[in-house]
Amino acid sequence: MLENLIATLKANPRKIVFTEGPDPRILEAASRLKNDGILESILVGNADEVKAAAAAGGFDIEGLEILDPATYPEMDAMVAKMVELRKGKMSEEDCRKALSKGNYFGTMLVKLGKADALLGGATYSTADTVRPALQLIKTKPGNKIVSSCFILTRVGADGKEENYAMGDCAINITPGEDDLVEIAVETANTAKAFGIDPKVAMLSYSTMGSGKGDSVDMMRNATAKAKAAAPGLAIDGELQFDAAFSPVVAQTKCKGSPVAGQANTFIFPDINAGNIGYKIAQRLGGFEAFGPILQGLNAPINDLSRGCNAEEVYKMAIITAGLK
């Protein structure tokens, strides 16, 4: 999967901004991206601190752009643009204070076209990465929410790569029916970008009415709405995971379903199920998990885990910029 994205980036050079420039994990990844000829990077932070951290770690950042909000020569214009974007919700003083921080400053660099993509969260919380994006980048036309998915991949016993998409595992705590429709469609689009032909299962503890309850009704209704919203998408539900995944179980529980037994894109009813589900696959199933990949924004912005390592930063940077 990554090879295809790397080829795209080498053919179409792009620039990514890292909101936590002095972090050694960021510096190691940015150095690799530069030396591999994949991405240009902007490092946000005090130039002396960034260079000292790079020297301490032995990371080659020669030629990379380092931008410090405290000395940025176009800050006044950036503040004015942010005041305009916030439409009275933040004063000039509020905007200037926000832009002194890497998360808001980096997001405005994307908004102003100084960078194509952003990756943050090595030290910021998910909320602190998503909030500036919602306020400044905003959602795509037709989208009302930002959602997330994880791409899970491993090499199977037969030597073939197995790839799956799971959403929403990180952003929406208790999505409603319409939110689930958007999550399903956006996760299917993300799956396509990774070369997965999406077959979407709307997951539940019930398969086609075998169980009862509000959450069962919600997944069933969301499935119907998603079919209407994206008639060309292979989607079905509500389905238990075994019926969605196993052809044998599918023959017993929902024979004739266009998705059951062959699903590769899984939509969870809430964040509890999603977060638990992808981590079980990661830890017990031996899958590598890429994400959370944010969906629904006007520009590619992604969030790192604060426990990430340099390898994860490197791969998430490729994914973020490659999905533009």
C-alpha positions in Angstrom: 0.0 0.0 0.0 2.7 2.5 1.0 4.6 1.8 -2.3 1.7 3.2 -4.3 1.5 6.3 -2.2 5.3 6.8 -2.4 5.1 6.6 -6.1 2.3 9.2 -6.2 4.3 11.6 -4.0 7.5 11.2 -6.0 5.5 12.0 -9.2 3.6 14.9 -7.5 5.9 16.6 -5.0 4.0 17.8 -1.9 4.9 19.6 1.3 3.8 18.5 4.8 3.9 20.6 8.0 4.8 19.0 11.3 3.4 21.0 14.2 6.0 19.7 16.7 9.3 20.4 15.0 11.7 19.8 18.0 10.3 16.4 18.8 13.0 13.7 18.0 10.5 11.4 16.4 9.4 14.1 14.1 12.9 15.0 13.2 13.9 11.4 12.5 10.9 11.0 10.2 11.4 14.3 8.4 15.1 13.4 7.8 14.1 10.1 6.3 11.4 11.6 4.1 13.9 14.1 2.8 16.7 11.6 2.2 14.3 9.2 0.5 13.1 12.0 -1.8 9.4 11.5 -0.8 8.2 14.7 0.9 9.3 18.2 1.7 8.7 19.1 5.3 8.0 22.2 7.3 9.1 22.0 10.9 7.2 24.3 13.3 9.2 25.5 16.3 12.1 27.7 17.4 14.9 27.3 14.9 17.7 27.0 17.5 15.7 24.3 19.5 14.9 22.4 16.3 18.5 22.4 15.1 19.8 21.5 18.5 17.4 18.5 18.8 18.4 17.4 15.3 22.1 17.6 16.1 21.6 15.7 19.3 19.8 12.9 17.5 22.1 12.9 14.5 19.2 13.7 12.1 19.9 15.4 8.8 17.4 18.3 8.3 19.7 20.4 6.1 17.5 22.4 3.7 14.2 21.8 5.6 12.1 24.8 6.3 11.8 25.8 10.0 9.0 28.3 10.9 8.7 29.8 14.3 5.3 31.5 15.1 7.2 34.0 17.3 9.2 35.3 14.4 7.1 34.5 11.4 7.2 37.6 9.1 3.7 37.2 7.7 2.0 36.7 11.1 -0.1 39.9 10.9 -1.6 38.7 7.6 -2.2 35.3 9.1 -3.9 36.8 12.1 -6.2 38.9 9.9 -7.1 35.9 7.8 -7.9 33.9 10.9 -10.1 36.7 12.3 -12.0 36.6 9.0 -12.4 32.9 9.1 -13.7 32.8 12.7 -16.3 35.5 11.8 -16.6 37.2 15.1 -16.1 34.1 17.2 -12.5 35.0 18.1 -11.0 38.5 18.5 -7.7 39.6 16.9 -6.0 39.1 20.3 -7.5 35.6 20.6 -6.3 34.6 17.1 -2.8 35.9 17.7 -2.6 33.9 20.9 -3.9 30.8 19.2 -1.4 31.2 16.3 1.5 31.3 18.7 0.9 27.6 19.2 2.1 25.0 16.6 -1.3 23.4 16.1 -3.1 26.5 15.0 -0.1 28.0 13.2 0.5 24.8 11.2 -3.2 24.5 10.3 -3.2 28.1 9.0 -0.1 27.3 6.8 -2.3 24.6 5.1 -5.2 27.0 4.8 -3.0 29.6 3.2 -1.5 27.1 0.8 2.0 27.2 2.3 1.7 23.4 2.9 -0.4 20.7 1.3 -0.9 18.6 4.4 -0.4 18.5 8.2 0.5 15.9 10.7 0.3 16.6 14.5 -0.4 14.9 17.7 3.0 13.7 18.9 2.5 15.9 21.9 -0.9 17.4 21.2 -4.2 15.6 22.0 -6.5 14.5 19.3 -8.9 17.3 20.2 -6.0 19.9 19.9 -5.3 18.6 16.3 -8.9 18.3 15.2 -10.2 21.6 16.7 -8.1 24.0 14.6 -8.9 21.9 11.5 -12.6 22.2 12.1 -12.4 25.9 12.8 -10.1 26.8 9.9 -10.0 24.1 7.2 -13.7 23.0 7.8 -15.5 20.0 6.4 -15.8 19.2 2.7 -19.1 20.3 0.9 -21.8 17.8 1.8 -20.0 16.7 5.0 -21.2 17.6 8.4 -18.7 15.8 10.6 -15.1 14.8 10.8 -14.6 11.0 11.2 -11.7 8.6 11.3 -10.7 5.2 10.1 -7.8 2.8 10.6 -6.3 0.8 7.8 -5.2 -2.6 9.1 -2.7 -4.7 7.1 -0.7 -7.9 7.6 0.8 -10.6 5.5 -1.3 -13.8 5.8 -0.1 -17.4 6.1 -0.3 -17.7 2.3 2.1 -14.8 1.8 -0.6 -12.5 0.5 -1.3 -9.0 2.0 -4.6 -8.6 3.9 -6.0 -5.1 4.1 -9.1 -3.9 5.9 -10.6 -0.5 6.8 -12.4 0.2 10.2 -14.3 3.3 11.2 -15.0 5.3 13.3 -12.5 4.3 16.0 -11.2 7.6 17.3 -13.5 10.7 16.8 -17.3 10.3 17.1 -18.2 8.9 20.5 -21.9 8.1 19.8 -22.7 8.8 16.2 -26.3 9.0 15.0 -27.8 7.4 11.9 -26.8 10.2 9.6 -23.3 10.4 11.1 -22.9 6.6 10.4 -23.9 7.1 6.8 -21.2 9.7 6.4 -18.7 7.5 8.2 -19.5 4.6 6.0 -19.2 6.5 2.7 -16.0 8.3 3.8 -14.4 5.1 5.1 -15.2 3.4 1.8 -13.5 6.3 0.0 -10.4 6.0 2.2 -10.4 2.2 1.6 -10.4 2.8 -2.2 -7.4 5.2 -1.8 -5.5 2.3 -0.3 -6.4 -0.1 -3.2 -9.2 -1.8 -1.2 -12.4 -2.5 -3.2 -14.8 -1.7 -0.3 -17.4 -4.1 0.8 -18.9 -2.4 3.7 -20.4 -4.1 6.8 -22.5 -2.1 9.2 -21.7 -4.0 12.4 -24.0 -4.9 15.3 -24.7 -7.7 17.8 -27.5 -8.6 15.5 -27.6 -10.0 12.0 -30.6 -9.0 9.9 -33.0 -8.8 12.8 -31.7 -11.6 14.9 -31.4 -9.2 17.9 -33.5 -6.3 19.0 -32.7 -2.9 20.4 -32.2 0.8 19.6 -28.6 0.3 18.4 -29.7 -2.5 16.1 -32.4 -0.3 14.6 -29.9 2.5 14.2 -27.4 0.3 12.2 -30.2 -1.1 10.1 -31.6 2.4 9.3 -28.2 3.8 8.6 -27.6 1.0 6.2 -30.7 1.9 4.3 -29.7 5.5 4.2 -26.2 4.7 3.0 -27.5 2.6 0.2 -29.6 5.5 -0.9 -26.8 8.0 -0.6 -24.2 5.8 -2.4 -26.1 3.4 -4.6 -22.9 2.1 -6.2 -21.4 1.1 -2.9 -21.5 -2.6 -1.8 -22.9 -2.2 1.7 -25.1 -4.3 4.0 -26.3 -4.5 7.6 -26.9 -4.9 10.3 -24.3 -7.7 10.5 -22.5 -9.4 13.3 -18.8 -9.5 12.7 -18.7 -13.3 12.1 -21.4 -13.0 9.5 -19.6 -10.1 7.8 -16.3 -11.9 7.8 -16.8 -15.6 7.5 -18.3 -17.1 4.3 -19.4 -20.2 6.2 -21.3 -18.1 8.8 -22.7 -15.9 6.2 -24.2 -18.9 4.4 -26.1 -19.7 7.6 -27.1 -16.3 8.9 -27.6 -14.1 5.7 -27.3 -16.1 2.5 -27.5 -13.9 -0.5 -26.0 -10.8 1.0 -23.7 -9.0 -1.4 -21.3 -8.2 1.5 -21.6 -10.9 4.2 -18.7 -13.3 4.3 -16.5 -11.0 2.2 -16.6 -7.6 4.0 -13.3 -5.7 4.2 -14.6 -2.3 5.4 -16.2 -2.4 8.9 -18.3 0.3 10.4 -18.8 0.2 14.2 -21.9 1.5 16.0 -19.9 3.7 18.4 -16.3 4.6 19.5 -16.3 2.0 22.2 -16.8 -0.9 19.8 -14.5 0.7 17.1 -11.6 1.4 19.4 -11.7 -2.0 21.1 -12.2 -3.7 17.7 -9.2 -2.3 15.9 -6.9 -2.8 18.9 -8.0 -6.5 19.2 -7.1 -6.9 15.5 -3.8 -5.1 16.0 -2.7 -6.9 19.2 -4.2 -10.4 18.8 -4.4 -10.6 15.0 -0.9 -9.2 14.3 -2.1 -6.4 12.1 -0.3 -3.2 11.6 -2.7 -0.3 12.2 -2.3 3.0 10.2 -4.3 5.8 11.7 -6.4 7.4 12.8 -6.9 8.8 9.3 -9.2 11.8 9.5 -12.0 12.0 7.0 -14.3 14.7 5.8 -11.9 17.7 5.9 -11.1 20.1 3.1 -7.4 19.3 3.4 -5.4 16.3 4.5 -4.8 16.6 8.2 -4.0 13.7 10.5 -3.4 13.0 14.2 -0.6 10.9 15.7 -0.7 8.9 18.9 1.3 10.6 21.6 2.9 7.1 22.1 4.0 7.0 18.4 7.5 6.2 17.2 9.5 7.6 14.3 8.5 4.8 12.0 4.9 5.5 12.6 5.4 9.2 12.0 7.2 8.4 8.7 4.4 6.2 7.5 1.6 8.5 8.6 3.3 11.4 6.8 3.3 9.4 3.6 -0.4 8.4 4.1 -1.4 12.0 5.0 0.2 13.7 2.0 -0.5 10.8 -0.4 -4.2 10.9 0.2 -4.5 14.5 -0.8 
